[in-house]
């Protein structure tokens, strides 16, 4: 999903392809995901799984150091989660009847417009 990011620039120039930071849930706390983000220079806030913490403690000094975690930044992720929840009130978005990506994008856009017009 990170490869699809395109943030248009104001004025001339190619769109940005790298976000400033990323906040994700525990499902993305694995090594390959963290390594990918480190390699691209993307700051990330991902909580550590409890079994990973226990494994690190069992290894002692060989377990490595804890990944950085900013609780205040992670709390802001709730806004995005609530927006996705509101999107899923639309049955077509929640069940994804559309098979083609561009059709689903249109369906999701229509759902966002309906939410915007209601507010």
C-alpha positions, -999 to +999 in steps of 0.1 A: +000+000+000+029+024+007+040+020-029+008+036-041+011+068-022+012+099-044+011+133-027+009+161-054+032+190-050+021+226-052+037+239-083+060+219-106+076+186-097+068+150-093+045+139-065+059+128-032+060+090-028+072+088+008+050+097+038+066+116+067+055+091+093+033+060+097+011+048+126+001+011+124-014-015+147+003-046+162-003-066+130+025-047+114+051-050+142+070-078+124+106-075+114+102-072+076+077-043+079+099-024+103+129-031+081+111-018+050+101+014+069+137+019+082+152+014+048+129+040+032+135+064+061+099+065+072+093+072+110+069+048+124+048+043+155+039+006+159+032-010+192+052-042+200+033-075+204+034-090+239+049-123+227+077-103+210+084-084+243+085-117+262+109-132+236+132-102+238+133-105+276+141-142+274+171-135+252+184-110+276+212-088+262+210-106+229+173-096+225+181-062+211+166-029+223+130-019+223+116-002+192+107+034+198+070+040+205+052+074+209+019+069+227+006+104+219+011+099+181-005+064+184-036+079+200-042+101+170-046+070+148-081+067+164-093+094+140-085+073+110-100+042+125-133+061+131-133+074+095-129+038+082-157+027+105-180+053+091-171+042+056-180+007+063-216+017+071-220+016+033-227-020+025-210-018-009-177-006+007-179-031+036-185-062+015-166-050-016-190-062-043-169-045-069-141-067-083-121-041-102-101-016-083-112+015-102-148+006-097-143+001-059-125+034-058-156+051-073-178+033-047-156+044-018-155+080-032-193+080-034-195+068+002-171+095+013-192+122-005-224+109+012-207+111+046-194+146+038-228+158+026-245+145+058-221+164+081 
